Amino acid sequence: MGIGIGILLLVLGLILLFAIKEFPDSVQDVVDPSTVGWILVIAGVLALVLGLVMNKQRATTHVEERRDV
């Protein structure tokens, strides 16, 4: 789930940064869309990294071998 949310946040942030050139004045009066885009990009990258780290920790298995001497 973390990887999917990370990709979604990253894509939304990049769309806000690069794809949309003109915003309505009512939106620009309240928030700066490029700042929100950068925040979403950073949050998306963090979510991706944390999701990959959590999956790596979950996939690690320990095998214990016992031998009778």
C-alpha positions in Angstrom: 0.0 0.0 0.0 2.9 2.4 0.8 4.4 2.1 -2.7 1.1 2.8 -4.4 0.4 5.8 -2.3 3.9 7.0 -2.9 3.5 6.7 -6.7 0.2 8.5 -6.5 1.6 11.4 -4.5 4.6 11.7 -6.8 2.4 11.8 -10.0 0.0 14.3 -8.5 2.9 16.5 -7.5 4.6 16.4 -10.9 1.3 17.2 -12.6 0.9 20.2 -10.4 4.5 21.3 -11.1 4.9 20.7 -14.8 1.6 19.9 -16.6 -0.8 22.6 -15.4 0.3 26.1 -16.4 -2.7 28.3 -15.5 -4.7 28.0 -12.3 -7.9 29.9 -11.5 -7.3 33.1 -9.5 -9.4 31.8 -6.6 -6.9 28.9 -6.2 -3.8 31.1 -6.5 -5.1 33.5 -3.9 -5.3 30.7 -1.3 -2.3 28.5 -2.0 0.7 28.4 -4.4 0.2 25.3 -6.6 3.9 24.9 -7.2 4.6 24.8 -3.5 1.9 22.1 -3.1 3.4 20.2 -6.0 6.8 20.2 -4.4 5.3 19.1 -1.1 3.5 16.2 -2.8 6.7 15.2 -4.7 8.7 15.1 -1.5 5.9 13.2 0.3 5.7 10.7 -2.6 9.5 10.0 -2.6 9.4 9.5 1.2 6.5 7.1 0.9 8.2 5.1 -1.8 11.5 4.8 0.2 9.7 3.9 3.4 7.5 1.4 1.5 10.5 -0.3 -0.1 12.4 -0.4 3.3 9.3 -1.9 5.0 9.0 -4.6 2.2 12.6 -5.4 2.5 12.4 -5.9 6.2 9.3 -8.1 5.8 10.8 -10.3 3.1 13.9 -11.1 5.2 13.8 -14.6 6.6 16.1 -16.3 9.1 16.8 -20.0 8.8 18.1 -21.8 11.9 19.9 -25.0 11.3 20.5 -27.5 14.0 22.9 -30.4 13.8 23.2 -33.3 16.2 26.8 -34.1 16.9 
